[in-house]
Amino acid sequence: MDLYEAIYNRRIVRDFKDKKVPEETLKRIIDAGLQAPTHDHLRNWEFVILKEKEDKERAFQFVKQGIEPTLEILKQTLVDGTPQQKMYAVAMPRQYSMLINASHIILPFFKSNSGVMNPTSVSSLNPLSSI
Ligand SMILES: Cc1cc2nc3c(=O)[nH]c(=O)nc-3n(C[C@H](O)[C@H](O)[C@H](O)COP(=O)(O)O)c2cc1C
């Protein structure tokens, strides 16, 4: 595919087909991600892949709780919101459904002893920015 065609056709996707992504494709995606530059050249990253529904439900229980109280407001927003608010109302419940319905969830982890949680400068955040 042409580079510009890929750029112009890129879209956010929040609904998925009920189709398993092959392991080989996952490996290819992670391998492509590992070509990204990192601040320390180490790519000291690990990936946890969730594919079972129960594992995803357990991992994302707090996301579910977070969107539930807002659902009634969102329904009303879909009727009388501004175009921007309507887009938000469409996207909000999908913060959970897209995680649960995706074939796989790739959780990237990084090791850091340079103070990402207590940054002393912008560059303390480099491990986070890299990943
Ligand atoms: C920094 C950043 C954060 C984003 N965060 C979210 C998010 O939390 N949830 C979500 O559904 N989309 C998120 N998006 C996706 C945007 O909402 C999306 O790109 C926008 O709806 C425009 O759609 P398009 O990508 O198809 O042009 C984020 C995008 C960016 C650049």
Ligand as a Chemical Component Dictionary entry (heavy atoms), coordinates in Angstrom:
data_LIG
# 
_chem_comp.id                   LIG 
_chem_comp.type                 NON-POLYMER 
_chem_comp.pdbx_formal_charge   0 
_chem_comp.three_letter_code    LIG 
# 
loop_
_chem_comp_atom.comp_id 
_chem_comp_atom.atom_id 
_chem_comp_atom.alt_atom_id 
_chem_comp_atom.type_symbol 
_chem_comp_atom.charge 
_chem_comp_atom.model_Cartn_x 
_chem_comp_atom.model_Cartn_y 
_chem_comp_atom.model_Cartn_z 
_chem_comp_atom.pdbx_ordinal 
LIG C1  C1  C 0 -3.770  11.806 22.161 1  
LIG C2  C2  C 0 -5.034  11.084 21.735 2  
LIG C3  C3  C 0 -5.828  10.489 22.682 3  
LIG C4  C4  C 0 -7.006  9.798  22.312 4  
LIG N1  N1  N 0 -7.745  9.196  23.271 5  
LIG C5  C5  C 0 -8.820  8.482  22.907 6  
LIG C6  C6  C 0 -9.572  7.772  23.894 7  
LIG O1  O1  O 0 -9.262  7.792  25.091 8  
LIG N2  N2  N 0 -10.637 7.059  23.479 9  
LIG C7  C7  C 0 -11.003 6.982  22.158 10 
LIG O2  O2  O 0 -11.972 6.305  21.844 11 
LIG N3  N3  N 0 -10.320 7.656  21.217 12 
LIG C8  C8  C 0 -9.246  8.378  21.547 13 
LIG N4  N4  N 0 -8.525  9.045  20.590 14 
LIG C9  C9  C 0 -8.968  8.939  19.168 15 
LIG C10 C10 C 0 -9.631  10.211 18.696 16 
LIG O3  O3  O 0 -10.824 10.425 19.395 17 
LIG C11 C11 C 0 -9.922  10.034 17.199 18 
LIG O4  O4  O 0 -8.683  10.090 16.554 19 
LIG C12 C12 C 0 -10.919 11.060 16.737 20 
LIG O5  O5  O 0 -12.189 10.579 17.074 21 
LIG C13 C13 C 0 -10.858 11.336 15.231 22 
LIG O6  O6  O 0 -11.203 10.191 14.485 23 
LIG P1  P1  P 0 -10.238 9.660  13.345 24 
LIG O7  O7  O 0 -8.986  9.148  14.042 25 
LIG O8  O8  O 0 -11.008 8.548  12.656 26 
LIG O9  O9  O 0 -9.928  10.795 12.404 27 
LIG C14 C14 C 0 -7.374  9.746  20.938 28 
LIG C15 C15 C 0 -6.566  10.367 19.988 29 
LIG C16 C16 C 0 -5.402  11.029 20.366 30 
LIG C17 C17 C 0 -4.556  11.677 19.301 31 
# 
loop_
_chem_comp_bond.comp_id 
_chem_comp_bond.atom_id_1 
_chem_comp_bond.atom_id_2 
_chem_comp_bond.value_order 
_chem_comp_bond.pdbx_ordinal 
LIG C1  C2  SING 1  
LIG C2  C3  SING 2  
LIG C2  C16 DOUB 3  
LIG C3  C4  DOUB 4  
LIG C4  N1  SING 5  
LIG C4  C14 SING 6  
LIG N1  C5  DOUB 7  
LIG C5  C6  SING 8  
LIG C5  C8  SING 9  
LIG C6  O1  DOUB 10 
LIG C6  N2  SING 11 
LIG N2  C7  SING 12 
LIG C7  O2  DOUB 13 
LIG C7  N3  SING 14 
LIG N3  C8  DOUB 15 
LIG C8  N4  SING 16 
LIG N4  C9  SING 17 
LIG N4  C14 SING 18 
LIG C9  C10 SING 19 
LIG C10 O3  SING 20 
LIG C10 C11 SING 21 
LIG C11 O4  SING 22 
LIG C11 C12 SING 23 
LIG C12 O5  SING 24 
LIG C12 C13 SING 25 
LIG C13 O6  SING 26 
LIG O6  P1  SING 27 
LIG P1  O7  DOUB 28 
LIG P1  O8  SING 29 
LIG P1  O9  SING 30 
LIG C14 C15 DOUB 31 
LIG C15 C16 SING 32 
LIG C16 C17 SING 33 
# 
